[in-house]
Structure formats: structure tokens, C-alpha cells
């Protein structure tokens, strides 16, 4: 859904990288007397995902055991989850988050909204490809069985990765504010089928026609999960980093921190736009993401998040 970014991550490739040396250091940390968590954190948070894949190969070549199995055997809880996330290729990680969201008793719609509203077309295609490779089924096929109504329609359009070439401010105005009763299908069709530059122009056109922002109109005229996903799309059109900064803030400042949300956003954006998320977080909430992570989480999980995030100005 989102546009192409200049890389603004906090994690870069390590110069002079040697996967065999890193694999040996991790092996020593895991197989020694008591796992040395600091080594695990320092190595895995200071290498790019592509470099971690080479470490995984070197580790398996040296030990005959996957690094994932080793980490799952020697760490636990949220710390284990974030280390495994770090060594998982990005598309596979998003795919696994999707699977977690739709499995079990009840679908976690908020994760589906975040994934499909904030990912680029290229990333969504990669998630679909990873899902097919992992399950042997089309993601769209399984998504249809988990959601329904206009919310389903919106997700399916986003998952099918389409775009068009026109501005639609007037049509949205006719569909919403100008009419008695709202034509949700027009909101869905236009918000899900256009490129980000087109949608940014649409937001400007809509406000000039109606005197209200499109988000305000959606919040007035639509409800439930459909409102949530349409608002998320509008927010991501304006700024994906600001949308994710808000997700992080509400997650930490709401009724109990959901560690899996912190892991998903911090890890998945660490090589994309986490610098911009940090900047938006400070601008929106007047505090640093680093300091809020420090105060809202604990232990090795906290230290791993902080290493990925980096202090302000770093």
C-alpha cells in the first residue's frame, strides 16, 4: 500500500563481516555454561538480515543444527521470540505474523490491518509468495475464510496488489459527505486501488471539496473494522512512520504492553524506516521511543529492543 522509501533503518550491514566468526561466537554463547545473552544480542542486532542469513548457514554447517533450533532450545519467552524474528527473512517473518493473526479461536484483525495497510506492494507480494511456499495455499484463499463483509473486501483488494492512474476526490465526496447514507464500496475501491502519490492528491482534493479531511469523513460515516482499516490506509498514505509510531505508543501506553507488537514493528522496520518512526514518535508524543521502551519493557527482551532502536541521534 505504501510508497517506496529511501532506506532509513537503524540497522546497517556490518563492515568486515565474517559469518563464520559470528557463528562461532554464537555457538560459544549458547553451548557454554549458561547462555551468554549479551553476545546473542550484540551479534544479532548489529548485523543486517542478509548477513544474519549467512550466519545461520555458517552455524548449521558448523554444528549440524539450525540456529533457530539452538535459540529456541536455549532462550525463552519474549527474548526468544525477538531473536528468532531477527534471524527470519523479512517476507517469511511477515508471513508468520499473518499466520498467527488468522489461526486459533478468532482472527486478530488489528495485525491484518497493520500488515496490509503499511506494507508496500512489493512487500505484500513477497508475503503472498512466502505464504504459498510455507502452506501450499494461496494467502487470498485462506484470508477469505477468516474475514467477511466490506472488511474482507478491503483486505482482499490490498492483498491482490493493484493500482490505477486517476484522482478521485470528487467521487469520494459524492460517495460520502454529499449523500444521505454512505457508499462504502466507493471508499474501498478508491483507497485500495490507487498509488500513494495519487491518494495523497486525492486527500487534498477531498478536503478542498468537502471542507473536512477524508479521515474525519470516514470516522463519521463508517464504523467497525471497516472504519479501522480505511483510517489506517489514510494514515499510511500520509506517513507510514507516523502510523507505526502511533501503534507503538498506544501499545505501550494502553492497558498492558503487547510484546509481540513491539517485536513485529521494531524488527520489521529496523532496516526500512525505524529512524523516521523514532522521529515521528518524538514529534507526536514528546518523548523518545527509546526511553518509553526502556520504561515499559524489561530484561533481555528490553535490551534487544533498545539495541535495535538505538538512542536518539544515533
Secondary structure as UniProt FT lines:
FT   TURN            15..16
FT   HELIX           19..31
FT   HELIX           37..45
FT   HELIX           49..63
FT   HELIX           67..74
FT   HELIX           77..86
FT   HELIX           90..102
FT   HELIX           109..118
FT   HELIX           121..135
FT   HELIX           139..144
FT   TURN            145..146
FT   HELIX           149..159
FT   HELIX           169..175
FT   TURN            176..178
FT   HELIX           184..193
FT   HELIX           196..210
FT   HELIX           214..221
FT   HELIX           224..238
FT   HELIX           240..253
FT   HELIX           259..268
FT   TURN            269..273
FT   HELIX           274..285
FT   HELIX           289..296
FT   HELIX           299..309
FT   TURN            312..313
//
